[in-house]
């Protein structure tokens, strides 16, 4: 990408609660596969938080505030852990 001028690019996919529900009932979205292919072909690091957060949700983890749908402290921690792990590889 010309705009990056040789810099390392990272694309972060941050799910909302509806994404976790959809993943639980329908499995991975086609968009996830398309983003993976796109990023791989352009040497962009993709950090997709959906799989990890969906797995945690199946184990009873709650990542969202009930009042407005923003991440709670567990959601922020799950995101921070996934981002850290992806960026130190």
N, C-alpha and C positions, 0 to 999 in steps of 0.2 A: 504494500500500500504506500503510495507516494506521501501521504500525509504523515506517516509514521517516521519517515526519513531514516529507516534502518533501526528504529527503536523496537523493543520487544512489546508486542500488543497482547492484552489479556481481555477476554470477554467474560463477564460475570452474568450468569443467569440466576436471578433471585426469585424463588417461587412465592406465591401468595397461597393462602389456605386452600382456595379452589383448585390450585394446581396439584396440591397433595391429594385432595379428594379425587380428582380426575385420574391421577396416577394409580391410586388404590383400586379404582373400579375398571379402568380401561388400559392400564399399562403405560409404558413410555409413549410419549407423543411423537409423531412424525417430525415435528419441529426439532426435537432433541437430536435426532439422527441427521437432519439436514444441517443443523449448526455444527455438529461434530465434523461432518464432511467438509463444510465450508472452512472451518477454522484449520483443520488438518491441511487442506490444500493451500492455505495461505500462511502457514506457520504461525498461527495465532493460538495462544494458550486459551483454552476454554475451561472455565470453572463453572460447572453446572451443579448448583446446590440441590436441585430437585431430587436426584436419586438418594443422596445421603439423608436429606430431611424426610423424604417419604419413608425410608427404612426406619428412621427413628420414630416417626409417627405411628408406624405399625407396632412398635414396641411400647406405645403409650406415651411417648414424649409429646409435650405440647409446646409449640413454638410461637404461638400467636396470642396477643392480648384479646380477651373476649370482647372488650369494649369497642375496638376500632380496627382490628385486623393487622396491626403492626406487630413486628416480632417482639417477643418478650425476652428476658435475659437468656433463656435456653436457645431461642432462635438466633440471637446475636452470637452466642458462644458456638453453636453449630456452624454458623457461617464463618466465623473467625477461624475455627479449626480447619475447615475445608479449604479456605483461602490460604492459610498458612502452609498447609500440607502441599497444595498445588504449586505454590510459588517457590518452595525450597527444593523442589525436584530438580 
